Amino acid sequence: SPTASPSMTPSVYPSILPSVMPSLVPTNSPSKIPTKNPTIPSPGSPTKSPTASPSKTPTVNSPTLPTSSSSSPTITMSSFPSVFPSLAPSPKPSVMPSLIPTSKHSSLPSLNPTFRPTISSSFSPSAKLSDLPSRIPTSKPTSSPIHELQTTGRNKFSRSGAMFDVKSLDSSVTIVSMDILLDVSKSDIGGNGVEVEVWTRDGGSYKSYEQDAAAWTWRNDNKPYIISSDTFENISGANLVSIERTSFDPIFIPAGQTMGFYVTLRLNNGMVVGGSETVDEDNYLRITTGTSNKYRFQAGVNTQRSWNGALKYVLS
């Protein structure tokens, strides 16, 4: 049976039954059987080895010194958050999310998505659309419906590509998809589809940079969009063809700024352009055309040309 009062010097072996009071000097390693109550004055330093699982009951008093981060997360998550955060995050993420959210965002994303959406919506949309829809629909529709600005169709020339300027007016916008006026038949392209490249000039207008590839950014992670050959199965002549929102790399334009666009096919022709420079605008966006161009910034730029298509966007 345990002694009536704690010993001044800890024994080499722990007692079979825990003592009623804690020892005055802490042991080097935790006991195999946890004490019912934490030590009343907390020890001056934490235990050298972390326990295998969290305590069922949190301590009442804060520790004198926080523990250093463990090499791996605990197997079972605690029911209560820590009173004080650890000095450094765990080297490995936990297997399951915590029951109560942390006050600050993690620098690394979770390995698995959460089962339910967060209570509060994020301040800005994701950089890219998710592959799967949410399991639970939102309680109210988004406050930013999709707007569309379409150029007034003009059918005169067939070229590889066109350059034009897009200016956001009083509000920032994010372009989420694009329609292009094409005159392409399935026999022209075979079974591979039409490859479309979208380039932007974040620093301003396309003008004076028609053949300077270094001044442009190739969107969609430097990859072309593929429009399936089936799209052109039963159509002839000029038709608006979409780069769908699910595959489109969103393009953000801050309020009041102009961005140059270069849309080009990997074909000698097929993009329908008009024979004059025009301006189309609505309450939020203005499209100013433009030039017609050969593929990939080659020589042979034709001025006084108008890109034909539509930009679909949301207010950001």
C-alpha positions in Angstrom: 0.0 0.0 0.0 1.2 3.6 -0.6 2.9 5.5 2.2 0.9 8.1 4.1 3.0 11.0 2.8 5.0 11.3 -0.4 8.7 10.6 -0.3 11.3 13.3 -0.8 13.1 11.3 -3.4 11.3 9.5 -6.3 11.7 5.7 -6.4 13.3 3.9 -9.3 10.1 2.0 -9.9 6.6 3.4 -9.9 4.2 2.3 -7.1 1.7 -0.4 -8.0 -1.1 1.8 -6.8 -0.9 5.6 -7.4 -0.4 7.7 -4.3 -3.1 10.1 -3.2 -0.8 13.1 -3.5 1.7 13.8 -6.3 5.4 13.5 -5.6 7.3 16.7 -4.8 9.8 15.9 -7.6 8.4 14.9 -11.0 9.5 11.6 -12.6 11.5 11.5 -15.8 8.7 9.6 -17.6 4.9 9.5 -17.2 3.4 6.9 -15.0 1.6 3.9 -16.6 -1.5 4.7 -14.7 -2.6 8.4 -14.9 -3.3 10.3 -11.7 -6.9 11.3 -11.0 -6.0 14.9 -10.6 -3.2 17.0 -12.1 -0.3 18.2 -10.0 -1.4 21.2 -7.9 1.7 23.3 -8.6 2.6 22.3 -12.1 6.1 21.1 -12.6 8.8 23.5 -13.8 9.3 21.5 -17.0 7.1 19.2 -19.1 7.5 15.5 -19.2 10.3 14.3 -21.5 8.1 11.8 -23.4 4.5 12.7 -24.6 1.7 10.4 -23.6 0.2 8.1 -26.2 -3.3 9.6 -26.0 -4.6 12.9 -24.7 -6.0 13.2 -21.1 -9.7 12.6 -20.8 -10.0 15.7 -18.5 -8.1 18.9 -19.3 -5.9 20.4 -16.6 -7.4 23.3 -14.7 -4.3 25.4 -14.5 -2.1 26.3 -17.4 1.3 24.6 -17.5 4.4 26.5 -16.4 6.1 25.7 -19.8 4.4 24.5 -23.0 5.5 21.2 -24.4 7.4 21.1 -27.6 5.7 19.7 -30.7 5.5 15.9 -30.8 6.9 14.0 -33.8 3.5 12.6 -34.7 -0.1 13.6 -33.8 -2.0 11.7 -31.1 -4.0 8.7 -32.3 -7.2 10.0 -30.7 -8.2 13.6 -30.8 -9.1 15.3 -27.6 -12.7 16.5 -26.8 -11.5 19.9 -25.8 -9.1 22.3 -27.4 -5.9 23.2 -25.7 -6.0 26.3 -23.4 -2.8 27.5 -24.8 -1.6 26.8 -28.4 1.6 24.8 -28.9 4.8 26.6 -29.8 5.0 24.9 -33.2 2.5 22.9 -35.3 2.8 19.1 -35.5 5.1 17.9 -38.4 2.3 15.7 -39.6 -1.4 16.7 -40.0 -4.0 14.9 -37.9 -6.0 12.2 -39.4 -9.3 13.8 -38.6 -10.3 17.4 -38.2 -10.7 18.9 -34.7 -14.2 19.3 -33.2 -13.7 23.0 -32.6 -12.0 25.1 -35.3 -8.7 26.8 -34.6 -8.4 30.6 -34.3 -5.9 30.7 -37.2 -5.8 29.0 -40.6 -3.3 26.2 -41.1 -0.5 26.8 -43.5 -1.1 23.3 -45.1 -4.4 22.1 -46.4 -6.1 19.1 -44.9 -5.5 15.7 -46.5 -9.2 15.0 -46.6 -12.0 17.4 -47.2 -14.4 18.1 -44.3 -17.8 16.4 -44.3 -19.7 19.6 -43.8 -19.1 23.1 -45.0 -17.7 25.7 -42.7 -20.2 27.9 -40.8 -18.8 31.1 -42.3 -18.2 31.5 -46.0 -14.7 32.5 -47.2 -14.0 36.1 -48.1 -13.0 35.2 -51.7 -13.7 32.4 -54.1 -11.3 29.5 -54.7 -8.7 30.1 -57.3 -10.0 27.1 -59.3 -13.4 25.4 -59.4 -13.7 22.2 -57.5 -14.1 18.9 -59.5 -17.2 17.9 -57.5 -20.2 19.9 -56.3 -20.8 20.4 -52.6 -22.7 17.6 -50.8 -25.0 20.1 -49.2 -26.4 23.0 -51.2 -26.0 26.5 -49.9 -28.9 28.0 -48.0 -29.2 31.0 -50.3 -27.9 31.7 -53.9 -24.6 33.4 -54.5 -24.7 37.2 -54.4 -22.7 37.3 -57.7 -24.7 36.1 -60.7 -23.0 35.4 -64.0 -23.0 38.3 -66.4 -22.3 38.1 -70.1 -20.9 40.6 -72.6 -21.1 39.6 -76.2 -19.6 41.5 -79.1 -21.8 42.5 -81.9 -21.2 39.7 -84.5 -19.2 40.6 -87.6 -18.3 38.0 -90.1 -15.6 39.0 -92.6 -12.3 37.2 -92.2 -11.0 33.8 -90.9 -7.7 33.9 -89.0 -5.8 31.9 -86.4 -6.3 34.4 -83.6 -7.2 37.9 -82.4 -6.0 40.4 -79.8 -8.3 42.8 -77.9 -8.5 44.8 -74.7 -10.8 44.1 -71.7 -11.4 46.8 -69.1 -13.3 46.4 -65.8 -15.2 49.6 -65.1 -16.2 50.5 -61.5 -16.1 46.9 -60.1 -13.5 44.2 -60.1 -14.6 41.2 -62.2 -13.6 37.6 -62.7 -14.0 36.1 -66.2 -15.2 32.5 -65.7 -15.8 31.3 -69.3 -15.6 32.4 -72.9 -17.4 31.9 -76.2 -15.6 32.2 -79.5 -17.0 32.6 -83.0 -15.5 29.8 -85.1 -16.0 28.6 -88.6 -14.6 25.1 -88.4 -15.9 21.8 -89.7 -15.2 18.3 -88.3 -13.5 17.3 -91.5 -11.0 20.2 -91.0 -9.9 18.9 -87.6 -10.4 15.2 -87.6 -11.0 13.5 -84.3 -8.5 15.6 -82.2 -10.7 18.6 -81.6 -9.8 22.3 -81.7 -7.0 23.5 -79.5 -7.5 27.1 -78.2 -4.8 29.1 -76.3 -5.7 32.1 -74.1 -3.0 34.6 -73.3 -3.3 37.7 -71.2 -1.2 40.9 -70.7 -1.6 41.7 -67.0 0.4 45.0 -67.4 -2.2 46.6 -69.7 -3.2 46.8 -73.4 -2.1 44.4 -76.1 -1.0 47.4 -78.2 2.8 47.5 -79.0 3.2 43.9 -77.8 1.6 42.0 -80.7 4.8 40.0 -81.3 6.4 40.1 -77.8 5.6 36.7 -76.3 7.6 37.5 -73.1 5.1 40.2 -72.2 2.2 37.8 -72.1 1.0 35.1 -69.7 -0.3 31.8 -71.1 -3.4 30.9 -69.1 -4.6 27.4 -68.0 -1.2 26.4 -66.7 0.4 26.8 -70.1 -2.0 24.3 -71.7 -4.5 24.8 -74.5 -8.3 24.3 -74.1 -9.6 21.4 -76.1 -13.0 21.8 -77.8 -14.2 18.3 -78.8 -14.6 17.5 -82.5 -18.1 16.3 -81.6 -19.1 20.0 -81.1 -18.7 20.5 -84.9 -20.6 17.3 -85.9 -23.8 18.8 -87.3 -23.0 22.5 -87.7 -21.7 24.6 -90.6 -20.6 28.2 -91.1 -19.8 30.5 -88.2 -21.0 29.4 -84.7 -20.3 30.5 -81.1 -18.4 27.7 -79.4 -17.9 27.7 -75.6 -14.9 27.0 -73.4 -17.0 25.7 -70.5 -16.8 27.1 -67.0 -15.8 23.7 -65.5 -12.5 23.8 -67.4 -11.9 27.5 -67.7 -9.0 29.1 -65.7 -10.7 32.2 -64.1 -9.2 35.6 -65.0 -9.4 38.4 -62.4 -9.4 42.0 -63.5 -9.2 44.7 -60.8 -11.6 47.6 -61.0 -10.5 50.3 -63.4 -7.7 48.2 -65.0 -7.2 47.1 -68.6 -5.9 43.7 -69.6 -4.8 42.6 -73.1 -6.2 39.3 -74.4 -4.8 37.1 -77.2 -7.0 34.1 -78.2 -5.5 31.9 -80.9 -6.2 28.5 -82.5 -3.6 26.0 -83.4 -4.9 26.2 -86.9 -4.1 28.5 -89.9 -7.6 29.9 -89.8 -11.0 29.2 -88.3 -11.5 32.2 -86.0 -14.0 34.6 -87.4 -13.0 38.3 -87.1 -14.7 41.5 -88.3 -13.1 44.1 -90.5 -13.1 47.1 -88.1 -12.1 48.1 -84.6 -15.1 48.3 -82.3 -16.1 48.8 -78.7 -18.7 46.8 -76.8 -19.6 47.4 -73.1 -22.2 46.9 -70.4 -22.3 48.4 -66.8 -19.2 46.5 -65.7 -17.0 45.6 -68.6 -15.7 47.0 -71.9 -14.2 45.0 -74.8 -12.1 47.1 -77.3 -10.9 45.3 -80.4 -8.4 44.8 -82.0 -6.1 42.9 -84.4 -6.1 39.6 -86.2 -3.0 37.5 -85.7 -1.2 34.4 -86.9 -0.5 31.7 -84.4 1.9 32.4 -81.5 3.0 36.0 -82.1 4.2 35.4 -85.6 4.7 38.3 -88.0 1.6 39.3 -90.0 -0.6 41.4 -87.7 -3.7 42.9 -89.3 -5.0 46.1 -87.6 -8.6 47.3 -87.6 -10.0 43.9 -86.8 -12.7 42.8 -84.3 -12.7 39.7 -82.1 -16.1 38.0 -82.1 -17.3 36.2 -79.0 -18.6 36.6 -75.5 -17.1 36.9 -72.0 -19.0 35.5 -69.0 -18.0 36.9 -65.7 -18.9 37.6 -62.0 -18.4 40.6 -59.9 -15.5 40.1 -57.5 
